[in-house]
Structure formats: C-alpha cells, structure tokens
Amino acid sequence: MQITAVTPPIHNKLVEDYWTAGSAIEPFFEYTYTEQSYKARLAYLQTQQYEHEQLAKVMREAMSEYSLSALTERHLQQLAQGAYTVVGGQQSGVFTGPLYAVHKAITVIQLARQQSEALGVPVVPVFWIAGEDHDIEEINHTFTATEQGIHKRKYKDRFLEKTMASTTEVTEEKLTQLINMVVKDYGEQAYTKTVVAQLREAAQVSTTFTQFFSYLLHTLFNDAGLLWIDAANPKLRQMESAYFMRLIEAAPEIAEQVTAQEQRLNEAGYGTPIYADQQAANLFYVKDGARHLLTRQANHFVAGEYTFTKAQLLALAQQHPQQLSNNVVTRPLMQEMVLPVLAFVGGPGELAYWATLKPAFTALDLQMPIFAPRLHITLVTTQTQKQLQHLALTVEQVFAGKHLRDKEAFIASVQATDALA
C-alpha cells in the first residue's frame, strides 16, 4: 500500500473558513486550530477535576469483553492515572458505518500520539460510540458497488420506533444474511477470507447494533490502543447522574443561548445546522429502550404522553440516570464533563453544529475543546490507478476537476465537428 499526502480543494465554506486565520467563523470557537491552542487547552484542563479512575474502570469493564492489547492496557492505566484524551465518535452503523468513521478513529489515534509527544503528557485516544442514538434506519444498512450499479444492503427486520442502537436487538442469523449479501456482491478478493471470518465472529457475539459495531472497531484498532465507550453504557450513565442534573437546571439558558448563537451563525452566512428551538430541553426520556424527546412547556418537561416537573426530572437524573439521554446539543457538553478532552475530532457536519455550542459550554461554566478536523482519506484501487495512468491523470488533477474539464472539452469538440459536417 502506498500512502500519499495531498491537499484537495475545499468546497465547504465553513470548513475553508475554519482553516483561515481571522475568518468570520473564528469567534464561534474557543480555540483556533494551532499548536499554541493545544498548550492553552492543556493549561485549562490542568485546572479541572475528572473522575479518571472510575472512568477507566467503566471503560475497562466494557472493553474486557474482548481481549486487550498491551497498548490498550497501557492507555487504560494512563487514563486512570490522569491522562488527557483526544475524542471522536460515530453512530454504531453496521460494518462500522460510513468509512469516515474509520477515518475518525485513525485521526483520533494519530492526534493523541502526536500531542502526547508534543506536550510531554499522556494523551490517549477515545472513541465515543453513539449507542444512545435511535435512528436505526440510518445505521442498519450499507451500500455496495457492482457492475449492475449501487445496491443498498440492509439488515432485514422490523424495529420498534425510536429504540436506541444499544438496546435494539440483532440476531446472528440476520447479520450473517447481510454479511453474505455483501460478500456475494464483491466476490472473492485478496483479503476476503480474513475479513469474512472477523465479520462472522462479530455476528456470533453480538446481540445489538452497538455490540456489532464495537466488536469491529475493537478488532481494527485494539493493537493501536484505541479506547472506546458506549454513550448508553449503564455504568457510564451512573457517572453522569450529577451532570444530567446540571443540564436540567441549565436547560432554559442552554436553549436560549444556542438558538441565539445559531441565528448569529446564519447571519454570518453559515446556515442553521441544528434548527435550535428555545423551548427545547435538549434531552430525551428513555422508556423501555426507546427515546422520547423532551421539550419545555410552562413549568414542565414534556415528551409525548410523559410529563415531568423540574423536581421530578431532577429526581429521575439522580435515581435513574439511565432513563435520560443526550441530544446533538448536550452530547458534547456531557462529553466535556465526563472526559478530559484535549481535542474533539469531527467532520464538516459536526464542525457546523459545534459552531452553535460555544455559549452552551459557557452556560455550564465549561470551555469548548479544540475542534480537530478528521483526516480525509481517498482509497485508490489498483484498477482505478491503472485507469488514471491510461488517462494521464493524477489524483490531484481529479480533485481539481481536470477530468470533468477534459470531458467537457471533448464533448464540445465533437459537437463542433458535427456542426461542420
């Protein structure tokens, strides 16, 4: 395998501006993306308190379901002793979901390693699995490409509405059917036997979408020392009890501040990525594994048929925190309260909604971590490389659109010839 670093053109205004010093997006983030920012962020983290030992214990218990590499063990020990983290996350899609989930994991691992060396302190990589997410239709399928076209290959079952990925059950039989469909589409390849064996083993030991995801993530990155935690882990939820109470107390201010910030973001030309609502509680109530979005109505928190006073919701957070769940606004806030986050790794979509969150962090007397854009990786197969060579094109030229311009020029020349004829 050959790895080449290239700089592709950026077609997203927000992303382009994020990389540009002094741009209009800069005030929406706590830090610019520079080496100096890592030093400043570390200084801030050194003034904060975290439950390192309990956090490492919860992670170890979850990950010990599988074998742990020497490096993973070392990172767990370092975390227990006060290490900092680089964090990325993704929904628990089948086969690890979109390929950029793997790109995130690679970025998290590399960035943690780099900053550990640069700052002279232990920094460990952590993957935050969004097992609390309930959009099963977004995670239950993959796409394959054959000579006949693009095919959507789906885990075939009917699920209760709004059940979380970590409570939505899957069976070995139906996972195996999905695996077989994908393998049939692609046929025998150089590494098919090993990959299929790993997938079948994952199917054997998994009873939920999140277990299937975490097994494959662990298989891919255990040797690289990647730590991971399911956001819906019951032991983690117990750790989050007091943090949920903070979110409930601050719910009106968080909603107001995020709504105002999104309006400012829109006025700056970056759109409205989360459609914030001033009446949002930015939390879900969990009942029988299903999530119900809470809103604030008068002096109550309401989710469909369920209604809570503030006191009742605070009691729920204290006594049964597993019955609460975060949304797009509060997940980064919860992550900040649980983990000593040096940097968060995300893609363009995450960059957009994080741009609305700075005042939400402030409302909780927190500080937004550094946002580190994930690596963008393009896989060029041997067949594609041969086609590029045949057309005398480089990858950089394709990124720049030369092949499209060449195509348009060819069509124009043919049309001109036809007109003369």
C-alpha positions in Angstrom: 0.0 0.0 0.0 1.2 3.5 -0.9 0.2 6.4 1.2 0.5 9.9 -0.3 -0.4 13.2 1.3 -2.3 15.6 -0.9 -4.2 18.8 -0.3 -7.6 18.6 -2.0 -9.6 21.7 -2.8 -12.2 22.6 -0.1 -15.7 23.0 -1.3 -17.3 23.8 2.1 -17.3 27.5 3.1 -17.4 26.8 6.8 -14.5 24.3 6.6 -12.5 26.6 4.4 -13.0 29.5 6.8 -12.1 27.3 9.8 -8.7 26.8 8.3 -8.3 30.5 7.6 -7.0 32.8 10.4 -9.2 35.7 11.2 -12.2 34.5 9.3 -15.8 35.1 10.3 -16.2 31.6 11.8 -13.3 32.1 14.3 -15.4 33.8 17.1 -17.7 30.8 17.2 -15.0 28.5 18.6 -12.9 28.7 21.8 -9.7 27.9 20.1 -8.1 28.3 16.7 -6.6 25.1 15.2 -3.0 25.8 16.0 -0.2 24.2 18.1 -0.4 27.1 20.6 -4.0 26.2 21.2 -3.1 22.7 22.4 -0.8 24.2 25.1 -3.6 26.6 26.2 -6.1 23.8 26.3 -3.8 21.7 28.4 -3.3 24.5 30.8 -7.1 24.8 31.2 -7.6 21.0 31.7 -5.0 21.0 34.4 -7.3 23.3 36.5 -10.3 20.9 36.1 -11.3 17.8 38.1 -12.3 14.5 36.5 -13.2 11.0 37.7 -10.3 9.4 36.0 -10.2 6.2 38.0 -13.9 5.5 37.7 -13.9 6.4 34.0 -11.1 4.0 33.3 -12.8 1.3 35.3 -16.0 1.7 33.3 -14.1 1.5 30.0 -12.1 -1.5 31.1 -15.2 -3.4 32.2 -16.8 -2.7 28.8 -13.8 -3.5 26.7 -12.7 -6.6 28.7 -15.5 -8.4 26.9 -12.8 -8.7 24.2 -9.0 -9.2 24.5 -6.9 -6.1 25.3 -3.6 -5.4 23.6 -0.6 -4.2 25.7 -1.0 -0.7 24.3 -4.7 -0.6 25.2 -3.9 -1.8 28.7 -1.3 0.9 28.9 -3.8 3.6 27.8 -6.4 2.4 30.3 -3.8 2.6 33.1 -2.7 6.1 31.9 -6.3 7.3 31.9 -6.8 6.0 35.4 -3.7 8.0 36.5 -4.9 11.3 34.9 -4.2 11.2 31.2 -5.9 13.5 28.8 -7.9 12.4 25.8 -8.5 13.1 22.1 -12.1 12.1 21.3 -14.1 11.2 18.2 -17.4 9.5 17.8 -19.9 7.9 15.5 -23.3 6.1 15.4 -23.0 2.4 15.6 -23.6 1.5 12.0 -23.2 -2.0 10.5 -19.7 -2.7 9.3 -18.6 0.4 11.3 -21.0 2.6 9.2 -19.6 5.2 6.8 -15.9 4.8 6.0 -15.3 8.2 7.6 -16.0 6.6 11.0 -12.7 4.6 10.4 -11.0 7.9 9.3 -12.1 9.5 12.6 -10.6 6.6 14.6 -7.4 6.9 12.7 -7.3 10.7 13.3 -8.0 10.2 17.0 -5.2 7.7 17.4 -2.7 9.8 15.4 -3.5 13.1 17.0 -3.4 11.6 20.6 0.1 10.2 19.8 1.3 13.5 18.3 0.1 15.6 21.2 1.4 13.3 23.8 4.8 13.7 22.3 4.4 17.5 21.7 3.1 18.3 25.2 5.1 15.8 27.2 2.0 14.4 28.9 0.0 11.2 28.4 -2.8 11.7 25.9 -4.9 8.7 25.0 -7.3 8.1 22.1 -11.0 7.6 22.9 -13.9 6.7 20.6 -17.3 7.7 21.9 -19.9 5.3 20.4 -23.3 7.0 20.0 -25.2 3.9 21.1 -27.9 6.1 22.5 -28.9 7.2 19.1 -32.3 5.9 17.9 -32.2 6.4 14.2 -32.0 2.7 13.3 -32.8 3.4 9.6 -29.6 5.3 9.4 -27.4 2.6 10.8 -28.9 -0.7 9.6 -27.5 -0.8 6.1 -24.5 -0.3 3.8 -24.0 0.2 0.1 -22.1 -2.0 -2.4 -21.0 -1.3 -5.9 -21.2 -3.9 -8.6 -21.3 -3.8 -12.4 -25.0 -3.6 -12.2 -24.8 -0.4 -10.1 -25.1 0.7 -6.4 -27.1 -1.6 -4.1 -28.4 -0.8 -0.6 -27.8 -3.9 1.6 -29.9 -3.8 4.7 -30.3 -5.7 8.0 -33.8 -7.0 7.4 -36.0 -6.7 10.4 -38.7 -4.5 11.9 -37.9 -2.5 14.9 -39.9 -0.6 17.5 -39.8 3.2 16.8 -37.1 5.2 18.5 -35.3 2.3 20.2 -31.6 3.1 20.9 -28.9 1.2 19.0 -27.6 -0.2 22.2 -31.0 -1.7 23.1 -32.1 -2.7 19.6 -31.5 -6.5 19.3 -30.0 -8.2 16.3 -29.6 -11.9 15.6 -26.6 -13.9 14.3 -28.8 -15.3 11.5 -29.9 -12.0 10.1 -26.4 -10.4 10.5 -25.0 -13.4 8.6 -27.5 -12.9 5.8 -26.4 -9.3 5.5 -22.7 -10.4 5.5 -23.4 -13.0 2.8 -25.2 -10.4 0.6 -22.2 -8.0 0.8 -19.7 -10.8 0.2 -21.7 -12.0 -2.8 -21.7 -8.5 -4.3 -17.9 -8.1 -4.1 -16.9 -11.7 -4.7 -13.6 -13.2 -3.6 -10.9 -10.6 -3.0 -7.4 -10.8 -1.6 -8.4 -10.4 2.0 -12.0 -11.8 1.8 -11.3 -14.9 3.9 -9.9 -13.0 6.9 -12.5 -10.2 6.8 -15.4 -12.5 6.5 -14.1 -14.6 9.4 -14.0 -11.4 11.5 -17.5 -10.4 10.5 -18.9 -13.8 11.2 -17.3 -13.8 14.7 -18.7 -10.4 15.3 -22.2 -11.7 14.3 -21.8 -14.6 16.7 -21.0 -12.5 19.8 -23.3 -9.5 19.1 -26.9 -9.1 20.3 -27.3 -5.3 19.5 -26.1 -3.0 16.7 -23.7 -1.3 19.2 -22.1 -4.6 20.1 -21.6 -5.5 16.4 -20.0 -2.0 15.9 -17.8 -2.1 18.9 -16.5 -5.6 18.1 -15.4 -4.5 14.7 -14.0 -1.2 15.9 -12.0 -3.1 18.6 -10.8 -5.6 16.1 -9.5 -2.9 13.8 -7.8 -0.7 16.4 -7.1 -2.7 19.5 -3.4 -3.0 18.6 -3.3 0.8 18.1 -4.5 1.3 21.7 -7.9 2.9 20.9 -10.2 3.1 23.9 -13.9 3.2 23.4 -17.1 3.7 25.4 -20.8 3.3 24.6 -22.7 6.5 25.4 -25.6 4.3 26.6 -23.4 2.2 29.0 -25.4 1.9 32.3 -22.2 2.3 34.4 -21.4 5.5 32.4 -24.9 6.7 33.0 -24.4 6.4 36.7 -21.3 8.6 36.5 -23.4 11.1 34.5 -26.1 11.5 37.1 -24.9 14.8 38.6 -24.1 16.0 35.1 -27.7 15.4 33.9 -28.9 17.4 36.9 -26.7 20.3 35.7 -28.1 20.0 32.2 -31.7 20.1 33.6 -31.0 23.1 35.7 -29.4 25.0 32.8 -31.9 23.8 30.2 -33.6 27.2 29.6 -30.3 29.1 29.3 -28.7 26.4 27.1 -31.7 26.5 24.7 -31.8 30.3 24.6 -28.0 30.7 24.1 -27.8 28.0 21.4 -30.8 29.5 19.5 -29.2 32.9 19.6 -25.8 31.6 18.5 -27.4 29.7 15.6 -29.0 32.9 14.5 -25.7 34.7 14.5 -24.2 31.7 12.6 -26.9 32.1 10.0 -26.3 35.8 9.7 -22.6 35.1 9.2 -23.6 33.0 6.1 -23.1 29.5 7.6 -26.8 28.4 7.8 -28.8 26.7 10.6 -27.3 23.2 11.1 -29.4 22.2 14.1 -32.6 24.3 13.8 -32.4 25.1 17.5 -35.6 25.7 19.5 -35.9 27.9 22.5 -38.3 25.5 24.1 -36.0 22.5 23.7 -34.8 20.6 26.8 -32.1 19.1 24.6 -32.6 15.8 26.4 -34.5 12.6 25.8 -36.5 10.5 28.2 -35.8 6.8 27.8 -38.6 4.3 28.4 -38.2 0.6 27.6 -35.2 1.3 25.4 -37.0 3.9 23.3 -36.1 7.6 23.3 -38.7 10.4 23.6 -37.7 14.0 23.0 -38.3 16.3 25.9 -39.5 19.9 25.4 -40.1 22.6 28.0 -43.8 23.6 28.3 -44.6 26.2 31.0 -43.0 24.7 34.2 -42.9 21.1 32.9 -40.8 18.9 30.7 -42.9 17.0 28.2 -42.3 14.1 25.9 -45.4 12.9 24.3 -47.6 11.3 26.9 -44.9 11.7 29.6 -44.8 14.9 31.7 -42.3 15.8 34.4 -41.9 18.8 36.8 -38.4 20.0 37.1 -38.2 18.4 40.5 -39.3 15.1 39.1 -36.8 15.2 36.3 -34.0 16.1 38.7 -35.0 13.1 40.9 -35.0 10.9 37.8 -31.5 12.1 36.9 -30.4 11.3 40.5 -32.0 7.9 40.9 -32.3 6.5 37.4 -29.9 8.4 35.0 -30.1 5.5 32.5 -33.6 6.9 31.7 -32.1 10.1 30.3 -30.2 10.6 27.1 -28.5 13.4 25.3 -29.2 15.1 22.0 -27.0 16.9 19.5 -26.6 19.9 21.8 -26.0 18.1 25.1 -23.8 15.2 24.0 -20.7 17.4 23.5 -21.5 19.0 26.9 -21.8 15.6 28.6 -18.6 14.5 26.9 -16.8 17.6 28.3 -18.0 16.9 31.8 -17.0 13.2 31.7 -13.8 13.2 29.8 -10.7 15.5 30.0 -11.0 16.4 26.3 -7.9 17.9 24.7 -9.5 17.9 21.3 -12.6 16.6 19.6 -12.2 15.1 16.1 -15.1 15.6 13.7 -16.1 16.1 10.1 -17.7 19.0 8.3 -21.2 18.3 9.6 -20.0 18.2 13.2 -18.0 21.4 12.7 -21.2 23.1 11.6 -23.2 22.2 14.7 -20.3 22.6 17.1 -20.2 26.2 15.8 -23.6 26.8 17.7 -22.4 25.4 21.0 -19.8 27.8 22.5 -22.4 29.7 24.7 -23.8 26.3 25.8 -20.4 25.4 27.2 -20.2 28.8 28.9 -23.7 28.3 30.4 -22.3 25.3 32.3 -19.0 27.1 33.2 -17.2 24.9 30.8 -14.9 25.6 27.9 -15.3 24.2 24.4 -12.4 22.0 23.5 -10.3 22.3 20.3 -12.1 21.1 17.2 -9.8 19.0 15.1 -10.9 18.2 11.6 -10.7 14.5 10.8 -8.5 13.1 8.1 -10.0 12.9 4.6 -8.9 9.7 3.0 -9.5 8.6 -0.6 -8.8 4.9 -1.5 -7.5 4.4 -4.9 -7.7 0.8 -6.0 -5.2 -0.8 -8.4 -7.9 -0.8 -11.1 -8.6 2.9 -10.6 -4.8 3.7 -10.6 -4.5 1.9 -14.0 -7.4 4.0 -15.4 -5.8 7.2 -14.1 -2.5 6.2 -15.8 -4.3 5.4 -19.0 -5.9 8.8 -19.0 -2.7 10.5 -17.9 -4.4 11.9 -14.8 -3.1 12.3 -11.2 -5.3 12.1 -8.1 -4.6 15.8 -7.5 -5.9 16.6 -11.0 -9.0 14.7 -10.4 -9.6 16.5 -7.1 -9.2 19.8 -9.1 -11.8 18.7 -11.7 -9.4 18.3 -14.7 -11.2 15.1 -15.8 -14.5 17.0 -15.9 -13.0 19.9 -17.9 -11.4 17.4 -20.3 -14.7 15.7 -20.8 -16.5 18.9 -21.5 -13.8 20.0 -23.9 -14.1 16.6 -25.7 -17.8 16.9 -26.0 -17.5 20.5 -27.3 -15.0 19.4 -29.9 -17.3 16.6 -31.1 -20.3 18.9 -31.3 -18.2 21.4 -33.2 -17.1 18.7 -35.7 -20.7 17.6 -36.1 -21.8 21.1 -36.8 -19.2 21.5 -39.6 -20.3 18.2 -41.1 
